[in-house]
């Protein structure tokens, strides 16, 4: 990664596409439009019948899935190449019945519900022996890839482990073999000691601007207690995660004027046991710069805002 101090930018210096919710009376995710989605696979509903109003959160299969549950994998080779059927699952977790809600505006309890729903869906999908990895991500705003503006998170259950996940876990394993310690646990200890890149610190989580971060104002949410699998996170930590995610989303809105962003949950493949060398975490990156030819050709990312400065801006932001 290249931290370009010659291009150093304050939050107000970025040309970004601000997320503005315009409203859409035909939105399939709004309350009262339950028939416009496939039948729900999970709902938090104080009152009412399944697939009807009265819910606070719904999880439904994606109407246009990247992968489908039906069928067999049928791996086969074609000369140098391998292919398989697009078997898996693609679900959407609709975090609120209110079209205007965002993670920054929702209560911490409601944001925590998102992560309870993610945990529940991972545990349910893990019963399918064909599935090996659960990719959970959020595209907030059109600039981050969202096709519908109503707040939602996606879960794609894959029949293979993605290459990037393999590489990340392999790197963590090499560190553990050399030092006999988890690299993420070491990062937590070092960041607490130096404090310059810490944004939020709670009993259960540390939020940092990672050293030599790829993107300006990128942050990582790291559980303080070592755990390889997100879906084993205890309820008290998930409640705290709701507050942490709501707070960092509100800090982004305050500091960067409601930017589009992506978040991705990094967790251990579902068929693996409790790994001593890997540590689940969430990575969040506002869409403030573009990936161009240099990044594509070199895999180096140019970050114009040092993470220490980004952390200070976010740490000092008071969204309330």
C-alpha positions as CSV (number, residue, x, y, z in Angstrom):
1,X,0.0,0.0,0.0
2,X,1.2,3.5,-0.7
3,X,0.3,6.3,1.7
4,X,0.7,9.4,-0.5
5,X,1.4,12.3,1.9
6,X,1.8,14.6,-1.2
7,X,-1.8,13.9,-1.9
8,X,-2.9,14.2,1.7
9,X,-6.6,15.0,2.0
10,X,-8.9,16.1,4.7
11,X,-12.5,14.8,4.8
12,X,-13.8,17.8,2.9
13,X,-11.3,17.4,0.1
14,X,-12.9,14.3,-1.4
15,X,-15.2,14.4,-4.4
16,X,-17.7,11.8,-3.5
17,X,-21.2,10.7,-4.3
18,X,-23.3,11.6,-1.2
19,X,-25.9,9.0,-0.3
20,X,-29.3,10.6,-0.5
21,X,-32.4,8.5,0.0
22,X,-35.0,9.7,-2.5
23,X,-37.8,7.3,-1.6
24,X,-39.6,4.9,-3.9
25,X,-43.3,3.9,-3.4
26,X,-42.7,0.8,-5.4
27,X,-39.8,-0.4,-3.2
28,X,-40.1,-4.2,-2.7
29,X,-38.4,-4.0,0.7
30,X,-40.9,-1.6,2.3
31,X,-43.5,-2.7,4.8
32,X,-46.7,-3.6,3.0
33,X,-44.9,-4.9,-0.1
34,X,-44.0,-8.3,1.3
35,X,-45.5,-10.1,-1.7
36,X,-43.0,-8.5,-4.0
37,X,-40.2,-10.5,-2.4
38,X,-39.8,-14.3,-2.2
39,X,-41.2,-15.8,1.0
40,X,-39.2,-14.8,4.1
41,X,-36.7,-17.3,5.6
42,X,-36.4,-15.3,8.9
43,X,-38.3,-12.4,10.4
44,X,-38.3,-10.5,13.6
45,X,-42.0,-9.7,14.0
46,X,-43.6,-8.6,17.3
47,X,-47.0,-9.1,15.7
48,X,-48.6,-10.3,12.5
49,X,-48.5,-13.3,10.2
50,X,-45.5,-14.5,8.2
51,X,-44.9,-12.5,5.0
52,X,-47.2,-9.7,6.2
53,X,-46.5,-6.2,7.8
54,X,-45.6,-6.0,11.5
55,X,-41.9,-7.0,11.1
56,X,-38.8,-5.1,12.2
57,X,-36.4,-7.2,10.1
58,X,-36.8,-9.8,7.3
59,X,-34.5,-12.1,5.5
60,X,-35.6,-13.3,2.1
61,X,-34.0,-15.1,-0.8
62,X,-32.6,-12.8,-3.4
63,X,-35.1,-12.5,-6.3
64,X,-32.2,-12.5,-8.8
65,X,-29.7,-14.7,-7.0
66,X,-26.0,-15.1,-7.9
67,X,-26.2,-18.7,-6.8
68,X,-29.2,-21.1,-6.4
69,X,-30.0,-23.7,-3.7
70,X,-31.4,-26.2,-6.3
71,X,-29.1,-28.7,-8.1
72,X,-25.9,-30.5,-7.6
73,X,-22.4,-29.0,-7.8
74,X,-21.1,-31.5,-10.5
75,X,-17.4,-30.5,-10.6
76,X,-15.8,-31.3,-13.9
77,X,-12.7,-30.4,-15.8
78,X,-12.4,-28.9,-19.3
79,X,-8.7,-29.3,-20.2
80,X,-6.8,-26.8,-18.1
81,X,-10.0,-25.4,-16.7
82,X,-12.4,-26.5,-14.0
83,X,-16.1,-25.7,-13.8
84,X,-19.1,-26.4,-11.5
85,X,-22.7,-25.5,-11.3
86,X,-23.7,-22.3,-9.5
87,X,-25.1,-24.0,-6.4
88,X,-25.3,-22.0,-3.2
89,X,-27.7,-19.5,-1.5
90,X,-28.2,-15.8,-1.9
91,X,-30.2,-14.0,0.7
92,X,-31.1,-10.4,1.5
93,X,-31.5,-9.2,5.1
94,X,-33.8,-6.2,5.1
95,X,-32.8,-4.3,8.3
96,X,-35.9,-2.0,8.6
97,X,-39.4,-1.6,7.3
98,X,-38.7,2.1,7.0
99,X,-37.4,3.2,3.6
100,X,-35.5,6.1,5.1
101,X,-33.6,4.2,7.7
102,X,-29.8,3.7,7.6
103,X,-27.4,2.0,10.0
104,X,-26.5,5.4,11.3
105,X,-30.1,6.4,12.0
106,X,-31.4,3.1,13.5
107,X,-31.1,2.3,17.2
108,X,-28.3,0.2,18.4
109,X,-30.8,-2.5,19.3
110,X,-32.0,-2.7,15.7
111,X,-28.5,-2.7,14.3
112,X,-27.7,-5.6,16.7
113,X,-30.7,-7.4,15.3
114,X,-29.0,-7.4,11.9
115,X,-26.1,-9.3,13.3
116,X,-28.3,-11.7,15.3
117,X,-30.1,-12.4,11.9
118,X,-26.7,-13.0,10.2
119,X,-25.7,-15.4,13.0
120,X,-29.0,-17.3,12.7
121,X,-28.8,-17.5,8.9
122,X,-25.2,-18.8,8.9
123,X,-26.1,-21.5,11.5
124,X,-29.1,-22.5,9.4
125,X,-27.3,-22.6,6.0
126,X,-24.3,-24.4,7.5
127,X,-26.5,-27.5,7.8
128,X,-26.2,-27.9,4.0
129,X,-23.1,-30.0,3.4
130,X,-22.6,-28.4,-0.1
131,X,-21.8,-25.0,1.4
132,X,-18.3,-24.0,2.6
133,X,-18.2,-20.3,3.0
134,X,-20.7,-17.6,4.1
135,X,-19.9,-14.2,2.5
136,X,-21.7,-11.3,4.3
137,X,-21.5,-7.8,2.9
138,X,-23.3,-4.5,2.7
139,X,-23.3,-2.0,-0.2
140,X,-24.5,1.3,1.2
141,X,-25.4,3.7,-1.6
142,X,-25.3,3.6,-5.3
143,X,-21.6,4.6,-5.3
144,X,-20.9,1.4,-3.4
145,X,-22.8,-0.9,-5.7
146,X,-26.3,-0.9,-4.2
147,X,-29.1,-1.3,-6.7
148,X,-31.9,-0.6,-4.2
149,X,-31.6,2.3,-1.7
150,X,-33.6,0.6,1.0
151,X,-31.1,-0.5,3.7
152,X,-30.2,-4.2,3.3
153,X,-27.3,-6.6,3.8
154,X,-26.5,-9.6,1.6
155,X,-25.4,-13.1,2.5
156,X,-24.1,-15.4,-0.2
157,X,-23.4,-19.0,0.8
158,X,-20.7,-20.4,-1.5
159,X,-19.7,-24.0,-2.4
160,X,-16.0,-23.0,-2.4
161,X,-13.8,-20.9,-0.2
162,X,-12.8,-17.6,-2.1
163,X,-9.2,-17.2,-3.1
164,X,-8.8,-14.0,-1.0
165,X,-10.1,-15.9,2.1
166,X,-7.6,-18.7,1.5
167,X,-4.8,-16.2,1.2
168,X,-5.8,-14.2,4.3
169,X,-6.0,-17.4,6.5
170,X,-2.8,-18.8,5.0
171,X,-1.0,-15.5,5.9
172,X,-2.4,-15.7,9.4
173,X,-1.2,-19.3,9.7
174,X,2.4,-18.4,8.7
175,X,2.5,-15.7,11.3
176,X,1.2,-18.1,14.0
177,X,3.8,-20.7,13.0
178,X,6.6,-18.2,13.4
179,X,5.4,-16.4,16.6
180,X,2.9,-18.8,18.1
181,X,0.4,-16.0,18.4
182,X,-2.6,-14.8,16.4
183,X,-1.7,-11.8,14.3
184,X,-5.0,-10.2,14.9
185,X,-4.6,-10.5,18.7
186,X,-1.2,-8.9,18.3
187,X,-2.7,-6.1,16.2
188,X,-5.2,-5.4,18.9
189,X,-2.5,-5.2,21.6
190,X,-0.3,-3.0,19.6
191,X,-3.0,-0.6,18.5
192,X,-4.2,-0.3,22.1
193,X,-0.6,0.5,23.2
194,X,0.0,3.1,20.5
195,X,-3.6,4.5,20.4
196,X,-3.0,6.7,17.3
197,X,-5.2,4.5,15.0
198,X,-7.9,3.6,17.6
199,X,-11.3,5.0,16.7
200,X,-13.6,3.2,19.2
201,X,-12.8,1.0,22.1
202,X,-15.4,-1.0,24.1
203,X,-15.4,-4.1,26.3
204,X,-15.9,-6.4,23.4
205,X,-14.5,-4.6,20.3
206,X,-11.7,-2.4,19.1
207,X,-12.3,-0.2,16.0
208,X,-9.1,0.9,14.2
209,X,-7.9,2.6,11.1
210,X,-5.6,-0.2,10.0
211,X,-1.9,0.4,9.5
212,X,-1.1,1.2,5.8
213,X,-4.8,0.9,5.0
214,X,-5.8,0.4,1.3
215,X,-8.5,3.0,1.3
216,X,-8.9,6.5,3.0
217,X,-11.0,6.3,6.2
218,X,-11.1,2.5,6.1
219,X,-11.7,0.9,9.4
220,X,-11.6,-2.6,10.9
221,X,-13.8,-3.9,13.8
222,X,-12.0,-6.5,15.8
223,X,-13.4,-8.6,18.6
224,X,-11.1,-8.4,21.6
225,X,-11.7,-12.0,22.5
226,X,-10.1,-14.4,20.0
227,X,-12.7,-16.2,17.9
228,X,-12.4,-17.6,14.4
229,X,-16.1,-17.9,13.6
230,X,-18.6,-15.0,13.7
231,X,-21.5,-17.4,14.2
232,X,-20.3,-18.4,17.6
233,X,-20.3,-14.8,18.9
234,X,-22.2,-14.6,22.3
235,X,-25.3,-12.4,22.6
236,X,-23.7,-9.8,24.8
237,X,-21.0,-9.2,22.2
238,X,-23.6,-8.9,19.4
239,X,-25.5,-6.3,21.4
240,X,-22.3,-4.3,21.8
241,X,-21.6,-4.8,18.0
242,X,-24.9,-3.1,17.3
243,X,-23.7,0.0,19.2
244,X,-20.3,-0.1,17.6
245,X,-21.5,-0.4,14.0
246,X,-24.2,2.3,14.5
247,X,-21.6,4.6,16.0
248,X,-19.0,4.2,13.2
249,X,-21.7,4.6,10.5
250,X,-22.8,7.8,12.2
251,X,-19.2,9.0,12.4
252,X,-18.8,8.4,8.7
253,X,-22.0,10.4,8.0
254,X,-20.7,13.3,10.2
255,X,-17.1,13.3,9.0
256,X,-17.6,12.5,5.3
257,X,-21.1,13.8,4.7
258,X,-23.0,10.5,4.3
259,X,-20.6,8.6,1.9
260,X,-21.3,5.4,0.2
261,X,-19.4,2.5,1.8
262,X,-19.0,-1.3,1.7
263,X,-18.6,-3.5,4.7
264,X,-17.5,-7.2,4.6
265,X,-17.5,-9.8,7.3
266,X,-14.3,-11.8,7.3
267,X,-14.9,-15.1,9.0
268,X,-13.5,-18.7,9.0
269,X,-14.9,-21.2,6.4
270,X,-17.9,-23.0,7.9
271,X,-16.3,-26.5,7.8
272,X,-13.2,-25.4,9.7
273,X,-12.9,-25.8,13.4
274,X,-11.9,-23.1,15.9
275,X,-8.6,-21.9,14.4
276,X,-6.0,-20.5,16.8
277,X,-4.4,-18.4,14.0
278,X,-7.4,-16.6,12.5
279,X,-9.7,-14.0,14.0
280,X,-13.1,-12.9,12.5
281,X,-13.5,-9.2,11.9
282,X,-15.4,-6.6,9.8
283,X,-13.8,-4.3,7.3
284,X,-15.5,-1.1,6.2
285,X,-14.4,1.1,3.4
286,X,-16.0,4.4,2.3
287,X,-16.0,4.9,-1.5
288,X,-13.9,8.1,-1.7
289,X,-11.3,7.1,-4.4
290,X,-11.4,5.1,-7.5
291,X,-9.5,2.0,-8.4
292,X,-7.7,2.7,-11.7
293,X,-5.0,1.3,-13.9
294,X,-2.1,1.5,-11.4
295,X,-4.0,-0.3,-8.7
296,X,-5.3,-2.9,-11.2
297,X,-1.9,-3.5,-12.6
298,X,0.2,-3.5,-9.4
299,X,-2.2,-4.5,-6.6
300,X,-0.9,-1.4,-4.8
301,X,-3.5,1.0,-3.5
302,X,-2.7,4.7,-3.2
303,X,-4.3,6.2,0.0
304,X,-4.1,10.0,0.2
305,X,-5.1,10.1,3.9
306,X,-2.8,8.5,6.5
307,X,-4.7,6.2,8.8
308,X,-3.5,8.0,11.9
309,X,-5.2,11.2,10.6
310,X,-8.3,9.4,9.5
311,X,-8.6,7.8,13.0
312,X,-8.3,11.2,14.6
313,X,-11.0,12.7,12.4
314,X,-13.4,9.8,13.2
315,X,-12.5,9.6,16.8
316,X,-13.3,13.3,17.4
317,X,-16.5,13.2,15.3
318,X,-19.6,13.6,17.6
319,X,-22.6,12.6,15.5
320,X,-25.2,13.2,18.2
